[in-house]
Amino acid sequence: MTNSDTQIAANSIESYLHDCRLKMGESIREIREKKGYNQEQLAEIMKVSRTTISKIESGKFNCSIDYLSKFSWFLGFDFKIYERKNIE
């Protein structure tokens, strides 16, 4: 793999990760709103800052499995981890 190929792959991965963070954040926001919580209320029960909730929902924070598990617990949803399938 050339340096150019490596750079393209790195950019593609970063773009993919960014898109995943955005989708996850949007899903969390939708569930939070359906449950009737604002960001401040959810932050208080999760023992995190409102800014952290905001950053996760806007895709600006690399959400760990621990945070995702907390969201699942406090908002009452299950999450599944799907295997990425290569299509070539």
N, C-alpha and C positions, 0 to 999 in steps of 0.2 A: 504494500500500500504506500503510495507516495504521500509527501507532505500535504499536497493539495487534496488528495482523497481523505486523508485523516482530518483535515480542517472541515471539509464538507460533512463528513460523518459526525464530527463534534457539533457542528451547527445544527444538523438535523436532529440529533439527540436533544440538544438544548431546546429547540423549538417544540419537540414532542413533549418534553417534560413541562414546559411552560403551558402548553395546551392542556395537559393532564391536570395541572394545578388549577387552571381556570375552570375546567369542568367540575372538578371536585368542589371547589369553592362555591360555584353556582348551585350545585346540588345541596350543599350544607346550608346555604342561605335560604333556599326554597323550603327545606325541611324546617329550619328554625322559624321562619315566618309562618308556616302552616301550624306549628306548635304554639304560636302566639308569643314568642320571645323576641325582645329586641336584643341587639348585640350586648348591651350593658347587663341585662338580666342573665343571658347565657354565660357571659364572662364571669359573673359573680358565682353562679352555681358550679362552674367548671374550675374556679380558682385560678383564672388567668386574666390578663388585661383585656379591655375592650379593643385596644389597638391590635392585639394578637388575633382576635376574632375577625376584625376588619381585614387584616393582612391575609389571613387564610382564605376568607371569602372572596377577596379580590385577586387571589393567585400570586400574591407578592411574598408569600412565606412558604418555605419548604416544610410542609406539614408531616410530622413524624407519624409512625404507626401508633404511638402513644396518644397523640392528639386525636387522630382519627378514631381510636378506640373510645376516648372520652366523649367525642361527639356522638358516637353510636350509643353509648351508655345513657347520656343525659337527654338525647333527642329521641331515643327509642327506635333506632333503625338497625338493621343488619347490613353488613357490607360483605361483599364477596371479592376475592382477588382472582382475577381472570388471567389465564396464561396468554401471553402474546403469541400469536401464530404468524410465522413468516410465510408470506405469500410471494413466491418468486416464479 
